[in-house]
Amino acid sequence: MKNFALIGVGGYIAPRHLKAIKDTGNTLLSAYDRCDSVGIMDSYFPNAAFFTEQELFDRHNSRLKEQGKALEFVSVCTPNYLHDAHTRYALRLGCDVICEKPVSLNPWNVDGLAKMEEETGHKVYTILQLRLHESVIALKKRIAEGPKDKIHDVDLTYITSRGNWYYTSWKGDVHKSGCVATNIGVHFYDMLSWIFGDVKSNIVHVASHDRVAGYLEFEKARVRYFLSINADTLPPEAVKAGARTYRTIMVDGEEFEFSTGFTELHTRCYEKILAGEGFRVSEARNSIQIVHDIRNAQPVGLRGDYHPLARLPLSQHPFGW
């Protein structure tokens, strides 16, 4: 049984980490979040200490070590822009770290964390759960065993509707979330680079507060993508079905189906980490570089090979910003 702490226990993704810690037979000793709406802890670790102030959380963790109950892992589930800082804190505390994606907003921070791993002797793992999805593994195998010189044509469409609350939260602040591409797309970009190789070209056609569309050329694929949090961009069939989310990937004109099988992927990530086989921080660098370049690109407009949904009319920011 390993001793865990969790930073950001009040966040959206934290329950998946709480479940993974419990399902892998480990225990949570302490948790921290500035928000105190953390009743979810009762379902998993009601006896864990909880703090809303970093200083008290830090003092408690130090006392655990003095009492012979030192922490071994810290899980980081905080807003994107804090991942790097909280991971560094956990390394200085003498722990290995499991950090939600994106592990940082900038590629040079990934390099800094890798250097800090060497200095502290502890490891940073990140959650790249799509690499453990059976359908994704099968697609990677199919591509690897196919013609070596074939360049595949891929269309990625991901629409996950968000209400106006999104823009008031940290998610709507590009400096904190890293923009739509980072917030909802970084795991897709990781999957694509994992399957199709290194990026050769990265062009952004459209980018706004609620969507991003562009073209990525990998060693083995030409990818057109469209990511959106605006329900008005949902296709008619999704609207008719009452769906708020639409996800599809077309590979060489054939739909790649992976709409199910997501529920236990965080637990599987934890299992691999605890077995010493988890995804290390350096493995996240390609996807971090991709979203960094998208965020800082100048959109070229509807030129070249663009995703069909890029033609949809842009919407005004709900608050007029």
One Martini backbone bead per residue (centre of mass of N, CA, C, O) as a GRO file, in nm:
protein
  321
    1MET     BB    1   0.093   0.038   0.025
    2LYS     BB    2   0.040   0.366  -0.072
    3ASN     BB    3   0.110   0.707  -0.013
    4PHE     BB    4  -0.117   0.978  -0.061
    5ALA     BB    5  -0.159   1.282  -0.239
    6LEU     BB    6  -0.393   1.561  -0.323
    7ILE     BB    7  -0.410   1.810  -0.577
    8GLY     BB    8  -0.732   1.910  -0.651
    9VAL     BB    9  -1.001   1.764  -0.518
   10GLY     BB   10  -1.233   1.975  -0.644
   11GLY     BB   11  -1.214   1.870  -0.922
   12TYR     BB   12  -1.326   1.710  -1.203
   13ILE     BB   13  -1.085   1.475  -1.211
   14ALA     BB   14  -1.044   1.362  -0.918
   15PRO     BB   15  -1.232   1.106  -0.898
   16ARG     BB   16  -1.049   0.928  -1.080
   17HIS     BB   17  -0.813   0.930  -0.876
   18LEU     BB   18  -0.952   0.823  -0.629
   19LYS     BB   19  -1.034   0.556  -0.758
   20ALA     BB   20  -0.747   0.462  -0.837
   21ILE     BB   21  -0.628   0.452  -0.556
   22LYS     BB   22  -0.834   0.248  -0.442
   23ASP     BB   23  -0.826   0.020  -0.670
   24THR     BB   24  -0.497  -0.018  -0.605
   25GLY     BB   25  -0.466  -0.029  -0.276
   26ASN     BB   26  -0.457   0.261  -0.163
   27THR     BB   27  -0.378   0.576   0.016
   28LEU     BB   28  -0.520   0.874   0.154
   29LEU     BB   29  -0.384   1.136   0.364
   30SER     BB   30  -0.396   1.400   0.167
   31ALA     BB   31  -0.557   1.726   0.088
   32TYR     BB   32  -0.598   1.992  -0.169
   33ASP     BB   33  -0.808   2.297  -0.174
   34ARG     BB   34  -0.961   2.601  -0.210
   35CYS     BB   35  -1.198   2.430  -0.232
   36ASP     BB   36  -1.471   2.280  -0.013
   37SER     BB   37  -1.612   2.087  -0.240
   38VAL     BB   38  -1.532   1.753  -0.105
   39GLY     BB   39  -1.745   1.510  -0.057
   40ILE     BB   40  -1.622   1.282  -0.238
   41MET     BB   41  -1.428   1.166  -0.018
   42ASP     BB   42  -1.640   0.980   0.129
   43SER     BB   43  -1.625   0.753  -0.106
   44TYR     BB   44  -1.303   0.693  -0.031
   45PHE     BB   45  -1.148   0.915   0.201
   46PRO     BB   46  -1.266   1.019   0.501
   47ASN     BB   47  -0.970   1.023   0.669
   48ALA     BB   48  -0.856   1.242   0.521
   49ALA     BB   49  -0.680   1.514   0.502
   50PHE     BB   50  -0.791   1.865   0.480
   51PHE     BB   51  -0.704   2.158   0.271
   52THR     BB   52  -0.711   2.530   0.190
   53GLU     BB   53  -0.396   2.550   0.264
   54GLN     BB   54  -0.078   2.510   0.167
   55GLU     BB   55   0.077   2.542   0.437
   56LEU     BB   56  -0.082   2.320   0.595
   57PHE     BB   57  -0.032   2.092   0.402
   58ASP     BB   58   0.276   2.096   0.425
   59ARG     BB   59   0.299   2.048   0.728
   60HIS     BB   60   0.155   1.776   0.734
   61ASN     BB   61   0.349   1.626   0.543
   62SER     BB   62   0.595   1.660   0.730
   63ARG     BB   63   0.471   1.509   0.975
   64LEU     BB   64   0.438   1.235   0.844
   65LYS     BB   65   0.740   1.178   0.824
   66GLU     BB   66   0.795   1.194   1.134
   67GLN     BB   67   0.570   0.944   1.175
   68GLY     BB   68   0.631   0.725   0.939
   69LYS     BB   69   0.416   0.849   0.687
   70ALA     BB   70   0.527   0.888   0.414
   71LEU     BB   71   0.508   1.008   0.116
   72GLU     BB   72   0.508   0.874  -0.233
   73PHE     BB   73   0.254   1.026  -0.362
   74VAL     BB   74   0.145   1.280  -0.603
   75SER     BB   75  -0.157   1.418  -0.710
   76VAL     BB   76  -0.238   1.624  -1.000
   77CYS     BB   77  -0.561   1.838  -1.035
   78THR     BB   78  -0.514   2.110  -1.140
   79PRO     BB   79  -0.484   2.365  -1.307
   80ASN     BB   80  -0.281   2.380  -1.573
   81TYR     BB   81  -0.086   2.625  -1.471
   82LEU     BB   82  -0.010   2.442  -1.193
   83HIS     BB   83   0.136   2.175  -1.257
   84ASP     BB   84   0.433   2.250  -1.241
   85ALA     BB   85   0.443   2.360  -0.948
   86HIS     BB   86   0.321   2.103  -0.805
   87THR     BB   87   0.533   1.905  -0.905
   88ARG     BB   88   0.774   2.042  -0.771
   89TYR     BB   89   0.675   2.016  -0.485
   90ALA     BB   90   0.664   1.704  -0.479
   91LEU     BB   91   0.964   1.658  -0.533
   92ARG     BB   92   1.065   1.817  -0.280
   93LEU     BB   93   0.905   1.615  -0.086
   94GLY     BB   94   0.984   1.313  -0.201
   95CYS     BB   95   0.807   1.245  -0.466
   96ASP     BB   96   0.608   1.102  -0.671
   97VAL     BB   97   0.426   1.181  -0.983
   98ILE     BB   98   0.075   1.244  -1.078
   99CYS     BB   99  -0.014   1.408  -1.378
  100GLU     BB  100  -0.215   1.576  -1.538
  101LYS     BB  101  -0.331   1.683  -1.821
  102PRO     BB  102  -0.117   1.896  -1.873
  103VAL     BB  103   0.198   1.904  -1.737
  104SER     BB  104   0.211   2.160  -1.926
  105LEU     BB  105   0.223   2.456  -2.140
  106ASN     BB  106   0.539   2.411  -2.190
  107PRO     BB  107   0.818   2.256  -2.317
  108TRP     BB  108   1.037   2.373  -2.114
  109ASN     BB  109   0.898   2.253  -1.860
  110VAL     BB  110   0.952   1.961  -1.928
  111ASP     BB  111   1.259   1.986  -1.913
  112GLY     BB  112   1.266   2.082  -1.616
  113LEU     BB  113   1.139   1.826  -1.494
  114ALA     BB  114   1.351   1.626  -1.594
  115LYS     BB  115   1.580   1.759  -1.434
  116MET     BB  116   1.444   1.728  -1.151
  117GLU     BB  117   1.446   1.425  -1.148
  118GLU     BB  118   1.754   1.397  -1.135
  119GLU     BB  119   1.795   1.567  -0.869
  120THR     BB  120   1.580   1.388  -0.682
  121GLY     BB  121   1.503   1.080  -0.786
  122HIS     BB  122   1.225   1.138  -0.912
  123LYS     BB  123   0.901   1.085  -1.061
  124VAL     BB  124   0.715   1.170  -1.363
  125TYR     BB  125   0.377   1.132  -1.433
  126THR     BB  126   0.126   1.078  -1.689
  127ILE     BB  127  -0.196   1.114  -1.845
  128LEU     BB  128  -0.228   0.878  -2.133
  129GLN     BB  129  -0.506   0.705  -2.184
  130LEU     BB  130  -0.531   0.644  -2.496
  131ARG     BB  131  -0.289   0.433  -2.498
  132LEU     BB  132  -0.502   0.217  -2.343
  133HIS     BB  133  -0.688   0.191  -2.569
  134GLU     BB  134  -0.781  -0.067  -2.760
  135SER     BB  135  -0.841   0.083  -3.030
  136VAL     BB  136  -0.575   0.243  -3.041
  137ILE     BB  137  -0.384   0.004  -3.037
  138ALA     BB  138  -0.495  -0.123  -3.297
  139LEU     BB  139  -0.430   0.116  -3.483
  140LYS     BB  140  -0.126   0.123  -3.440
  141LYS     BB  141  -0.077  -0.164  -3.547
  142ARG     BB  142  -0.194  -0.120  -3.830
  143ILE     BB  143   0.002   0.103  -3.916
  144ALA     BB  144   0.274  -0.049  -3.859
  145GLU     BB  145   0.181  -0.302  -4.061
  146GLY     BB  146   0.177  -0.132  -4.291
  147PRO     BB  147   0.267   0.064  -4.521
  148LYS     BB  148   0.555   0.255  -4.494
  149ASP     BB  149   0.471   0.489  -4.729
  150LYS     BB  150   0.205   0.564  -4.602
  151ILE     BB  151  -0.031   0.835  -4.613
  152HIS     BB  152  -0.267   0.938  -4.401
  153ASP     BB  153  -0.613   1.026  -4.376
  154VAL     BB  154  -0.732   1.267  -4.127
  155ASP     BB  155  -1.031   1.318  -3.921
  156LEU     BB  156  -1.095   1.545  -3.651
  157THR     BB  157  -1.382   1.540  -3.422
  158TYR     BB  158  -1.450   1.769  -3.138
  159ILE     BB  159  -1.749   1.805  -2.937
  160THR     BB  160  -1.788   1.990  -2.619
  161SER     BB  161  -2.018   2.122  -2.442
  162ARG     BB  162  -2.037   2.459  -2.303
  163GLY     BB  163  -2.105   2.685  -2.085
  164ASN     BB  164  -2.073   3.004  -1.950
  165TRP     BB  165  -1.894   2.917  -1.708
  166TYR     BB  166  -1.626   2.869  -1.861
  167TYR     BB  167  -1.545   3.186  -1.884
  168THR     BB  168  -1.515   3.226  -1.566
  169SER     BB  169  -1.323   3.024  -1.556
  170TRP     BB  170  -1.004   2.906  -1.609
  171LYS     BB  171  -1.074   2.778  -1.890
  172GLY     BB  172  -1.127   3.078  -2.030
  173ASP     BB  173  -0.815   3.120  -1.973
  174VAL     BB  174  -0.541   3.105  -2.167
  175HIS     BB  175  -0.322   3.130  -1.928
  176LYS     BB  176  -0.451   2.867  -1.773
  177SER     BB  177  -0.537   2.650  -2.008
  178GLY     BB  178  -0.429   2.702  -2.326
  179CYS     BB  179  -0.689   2.659  -2.459
  180VAL     BB  180  -0.884   2.451  -2.637
  181ALA     BB  181  -0.660   2.261  -2.740
  182THR     BB  182  -0.562   2.191  -2.453
  183ASN     BB  183  -0.819   2.128  -2.279
  184ILE     BB  184  -0.954   1.907  -2.512
  185GLY     BB  185  -0.683   1.803  -2.709
  186VAL     BB  186  -0.409   1.684  -2.601
  187HIS     BB  187  -0.480   1.372  -2.612
  188PHE     BB  188  -0.513   1.363  -2.921
  189TYR     BB  189  -0.229   1.456  -3.002
  190ASP     BB  190  -0.088   1.227  -2.864
  191MET     BB  191  -0.216   0.998  -3.022
  192LEU     BB  192  -0.122   1.088  -3.305
  193SER     BB  193   0.187   1.085  -3.246
  194TRP     BB  194   0.197   0.787  -3.150
  195ILE     BB  195   0.101   0.671  -3.433
  196PHE     BB  196   0.236   0.893  -3.671
  197GLY     BB  197   0.445   1.075  -3.538
  198ASP     BB  198   0.608   1.335  -3.622
  199VAL     BB  199   0.604   1.670  -3.676
  200LYS     BB  200   0.601   1.877  -3.985
  201SER     BB  201   0.313   2.033  -3.955
  202ASN     BB  202   0.150   2.355  -3.832
  203ILE     BB  203  -0.183   2.461  -3.898
  204VAL     BB  204  -0.397   2.745  -3.856
  205HIS     BB  205  -0.722   2.850  -3.942
  206VAL     BB  206  -0.894   2.850  -3.663
  207ALA     BB  207  -0.936   3.087  -3.378
  208SER     BB  208  -1.110   3.085  -3.061
  209HIS     BB  209  -1.291   3.073  -2.768
  210ASP     BB  210  -1.458   2.786  -2.902
  211ARG     BB  211  -1.227   2.719  -3.128
  212VAL     BB  212  -1.036   2.482  -3.347
  213ALA     BB  213  -0.859   2.481  -3.667
  214GLY     BB  214  -0.656   2.237  -3.860
  215TYR     BB  215  -0.315   2.130  -3.961
  216LEU     BB  216  -0.148   1.806  -3.953
  217GLU     BB  217   0.181   1.680  -4.011
  218PHE     BB  218   0.297   1.365  -4.027
  219GLU     BB  219   0.481   1.102  -4.113
  220LYS     BB  220   0.177   0.922  -4.152
  221ALA     BB  221  -0.004   1.203  -4.166
  222ARG     BB  222  -0.306   1.381  -4.251
  223VAL     BB  223  -0.453   1.639  -4.042
  224ARG     BB  224  -0.784   1.724  -3.972
  225TYR     BB  225  -0.921   1.968  -3.738
  226PHE     BB  226  -1.200   1.990  -3.487
  227LEU     BB  227  -1.259   2.207  -3.208
  228SER     BB  228  -1.534   2.229  -2.957
  229ILE     BB  229  -1.769   2.416  -2.713
  230ASN     BB  230  -2.005   2.457  -2.922
  231ALA     BB  231  -2.330   2.355  -2.976
  232ASP     BB  232  -2.368   2.491  -3.269
  233THR     BB  233  -2.151   2.267  -3.401
  234LEU     BB  234  -2.334   2.048  -3.409
  235PRO     BB  235  -2.461   1.800  -3.563
  236PRO     BB  236  -2.777   1.706  -3.645
  237GLU     BB  237  -2.763   1.412  -3.525
  238ALA     BB  238  -2.688   1.506  -3.238
  239VAL     BB  239  -2.928   1.691  -3.183
  240LYS     BB  240  -3.151   1.480  -3.229
  241ALA     BB  241  -3.024   1.293  -2.987
  242GLY     BB  242  -2.930   1.498  -2.747
  243ALA     BB  243  -2.638   1.569  -2.780
  244ARG     BB  244  -2.324   1.728  -2.640
  245THR     BB  245  -2.145   1.514  -2.792
  246TYR     BB  246  -1.875   1.486  -3.048
  247ARG     BB  247  -1.697   1.192  -3.183
  248THR     BB  248  -1.448   1.172  -3.453
  249ILE     BB  249  -1.256   0.940  -3.668
  250MET     BB  250  -1.099   0.957  -3.983
  251VAL     BB  251  -0.948   0.682  -4.174
  252ASP     BB  252  -0.944   0.667  -4.492
  253GLY     BB  253  -1.280   0.698  -4.474
  254GLU     BB  254  -1.279   0.554  -4.189
  255GLU     BB  255  -1.429   0.491  -3.901
  256PHE     BB  256  -1.310   0.548  -3.575
  257GLU     BB  257  -1.399   0.355  -3.296
  258PHE     BB  258  -1.407   0.524  -2.942
  259SER     BB  259  -1.673   0.580  -2.742
  260THR     BB  260  -1.565   0.356  -2.561
  261GLY     BB  261  -1.360   0.265  -2.276
  262PHE     BB  262  -1.299   0.510  -2.041
  263THR     BB  263  -1.363   0.448  -1.730
  264GLU     BB  264  -1.065   0.280  -1.655
  265LEU     BB  265  -0.800   0.440  -1.748
  266HIS     BB  266  -0.686   0.560  -1.487
  267THR     BB  267  -0.643   0.295  -1.340
  268ARG     BB  268  -0.447   0.180  -1.553
  269CYS     BB  269  -0.234   0.397  -1.516
  270TYR     BB  270  -0.175   0.330  -1.219
  271GLU     BB  271  -0.088   0.040  -1.259
  272LYS     BB  272   0.160   0.108  -1.432
  273ILE     BB  273   0.303   0.294  -1.236
  274LEU     BB  274   0.324   0.084  -0.997
  275ALA     BB  275   0.495  -0.108  -1.211
  276GLY     BB  276   0.697   0.095  -1.374
  277GLU     BB  277   0.509   0.177  -1.668
  278GLY     BB  278   0.469   0.463  -1.704
  279PHE     BB  279   0.420   0.784  -1.818
  280ARG     BB  280   0.646   1.007  -1.887
  281VAL     BB  281   0.714   1.335  -1.919
  282SER     BB  282   0.869   1.313  -2.197
  283GLU     BB  283   0.611   1.188  -2.355
  284ALA     BB  284   0.452   1.481  -2.355
  285ARG     BB  285   0.605   1.684  -2.543
  286ASN     BB  286   0.468   1.674  -2.821
  287SER     BB  287   0.185   1.779  -2.731
  288ILE     BB  288   0.288   2.044  -2.604
  289GLN     BB  289   0.406   2.158  -2.865
  290ILE     BB  290   0.149   2.163  -3.031
  291VAL     BB  291  -0.026   2.353  -2.844
  292HIS     BB  292   0.174   2.583  -2.837
  293ASP     BB  293   0.171   2.640  -3.147
  294ILE     BB  294  -0.130   2.692  -3.170
  295ARG     BB  295  -0.152   2.929  -2.962
  296ASN     BB  296   0.089   3.100  -3.138
  297ALA     BB  297  -0.065   3.120  -3.391
  298GLN     BB  298  -0.151   3.240  -3.712
  299PRO     BB  299  -0.425   3.247  -3.866
  300VAL     BB  300  -0.504   3.174  -4.222
  301GLY     BB  301  -0.762   3.053  -4.278
  302LEU     BB  302  -0.936   2.945  -4.575
  303ARG     BB  303  -0.661   2.756  -4.642
  304GLY     BB  304  -0.629   2.485  -4.798
  305ASP     BB  305  -0.640   2.205  -4.583
  306TYR     BB  306  -0.957   2.193  -4.440
  307HIS     BB  307  -1.199   2.165  -4.227
  308PRO     BB  308  -1.530   2.180  -4.288
  309LEU     BB  309  -1.609   2.323  -4.001
  310ALA     BB  310  -1.443   2.590  -4.046
  311ARG     BB  311  -1.693   2.738  -4.199
  312LEU     BB  312  -1.821   2.816  -3.961
  313PRO     BB  313  -1.953   3.059  -3.795
  314LEU     BB  314  -1.863   3.281  -3.582
  315SER     BB  315  -1.882   3.364  -3.245
  316GLN     BB  316  -1.967   3.534  -2.982
  317HIS     BB  317  -1.893   3.631  -2.693
  318PRO     BB  318  -2.106   3.604  -2.424
  319PHE     BB  319  -1.950   3.877  -2.282
  320GLY     BB  320  -1.795   4.056  -2.508
  321TRP     BB  321  -1.464   4.002  -2.516
   0.00000   0.00000   0.00000
